[in-house]
Amino acid sequence: MKKGLIQIYTGNGKGKTTAATGQIIRAIARDFRVMMVYFLKEEGGSGEMDVLKCLGVETLFWGGKYGRAFLKDKPVENKKRVREESGYFLQQIKDKLKKQNYDLVVFDEINVALDHGLVKEEELLSFLKDKPTCLEIILTGRKASQCVLNIADLVTEMREVKHPYNKDIKMRKGIEY
C-alpha cells in the first residue's frame, strides 16, 4: 500500500466497531500487520477481542476504568492527569509504529474519549499528521470532532433509525458485545 488513509466511523448508530473489525479481517486476509487500540473498553468486554488476538492482531487497551465511569454516569475526576496518561499512551503507540511496520491501526472509541476531554485533540491531530505514509488509521466512536473530521480522508456516519434500546431491550452477548 503506497498511501494509508485516515478513516472515521462515527454517529449514533450501531456498527462502528463492527465495521472496523470487518476492515481488520479484510486486511489480515491480505497479510497486513494490524493493531487494535481500544479506548474506554476493558479486555474481554467484547466478543471480537479474543478472535482478533487469535488472528494475530496486537490489541492494546487504555481507559477501561473511565469507560466504566461513563456507563454509571459518574464524572471522571482529575481530567488533567487522565489527559497526561492518554498522551503517554499515544506516545507509546508512536514508538511502536516506528519499530514495527503496521499497515492498519484502529483506535476504537477514541472519538468518545476526545469528546469527554480524556484525550487532547491537539495530541491526536499531531499523531495523525505525523503518521507513517503507508499506515491506514481508523478512528471510531460517536461525536467525532470537526477538526478530526477535517483531517480524515473517509468519514462514514452510522445513523440510528430504530434501536432496541428504545424498547428497553438490553445489550445482548454476541450481538452488541
PyMOL commands that set and color helices and strands:
alter all, ss='L'
color gray80, all
select helices_A, chain A and resi 16-29+48-54+64-71+79-99+110-115+121-129+146-151+164-167
alter helices_A, ss='H'
color red, helices_A
select strands_A, chain A and resi 6-10+34-39+58-62+104-108+136-140+154-157
alter strands_A, ss='S'
color yellow, strands_A
deselect
rebuild
show_as cartoon
